[in-house]
Amino acid sequence: MTNVTIARSTRTSATYAATLLVVAAAALTGCGSSDDSGTSDPLKGDAAKGGTVVVGSNNFPESILLADIYGEALKSKGIKVSYKLNIGSRETT
């Protein structure tokens, strides 16, 4: 009977500890800093001013795809973009 009581006590303590950890994490999540700038979307901002940004890529398909993604993201913010694709291998760039 003593072994059953010890096992139940250990399981209960572990459950309480896990519950306390979850509650503490939830409480601390609400303690993050806030920005009082009045905008709810941190990605929304003013368009950039200036010249053209050159987006380059190495000579493999994944790199070209990433260059296209970055270029389109920059264009959506009003930045002029030009592309220099297939520059070469990583050793070259």
SVG drawing of the C-alpha trace seen along z (x, -y; Angstrom):
<svg xmlns="http://www.w3.org/2000/svg" viewBox="-5 -59 39 61">
<polyline fill="none" stroke="black" stroke-width="0.4" points="0.0,0.0 2.9,-2.4 4.2,-2.1 0.8,-3.0 0.5,-6.0 4.0,-7.2 3.3,-6.7 0.0,-8.6 1.7,-11.4 4.5,-11.7 2.0,-11.8 -0.1,-14.5 3.0,-16.6 4.0,-16.4 0.5,-17.4 0.5,-20.4 4.0,-21.4 2.9,-21.2 -0.3,-23.1 1.7,-25.8 4.1,-26.1 1.3,-26.5 -0.4,-29.2 2.9,-31.1 3.6,-31.0 0.1,-32.3 0.5,-35.1 3.9,-36.1 2.7,-36.2 0.4,-39.1 3.3,-41.0 4.9,-41.8 5.7,-45.3 3.3,-47.3 3.9,-49.9 1.7,-53.0 2.2,-54.3 -1.5,-53.7 -0.9,-51.2 -2.1,-47.6 -0.2,-46.2 3.6,-46.3 4.3,-45.6 2.3,-48.5 4.4,-51.6 5.4,-54.4 6.8,-53.7 10.6,-53.9 12.2,-56.7 15.3,-56.5 16.8,-54.7 16.6,-51.2 17.4,-48.1 19.2,-45.3 18.1,-41.8 20.5,-39.0 20.5,-35.3 22.8,-32.4 22.4,-30.0 20.0,-27.4 16.2,-27.4 15.7,-28.0 17.8,-31.0 16.0,-32.5 12.7,-31.9 13.8,-33.6 15.1,-36.6 11.7,-36.8 9.9,-36.7 12.1,-39.3 11.8,-41.5 8.0,-41.3 7.9,-42.1 10.0,-45.2 7.9,-46.3 4.8,-46.0 6.3,-48.6 6.9,-51.0 10.6,-50.3 12.0,-50.2 13.6,-46.8 15.9,-45.5 17.0,-41.9 20.4,-40.3 19.7,-36.6 22.0,-33.6 25.1,-35.5 27.0,-32.3 27.8,-29.7 28.0,-30.5 31.8,-30.7 31.4,-33.4 29.0,-35.5"/>
</svg>
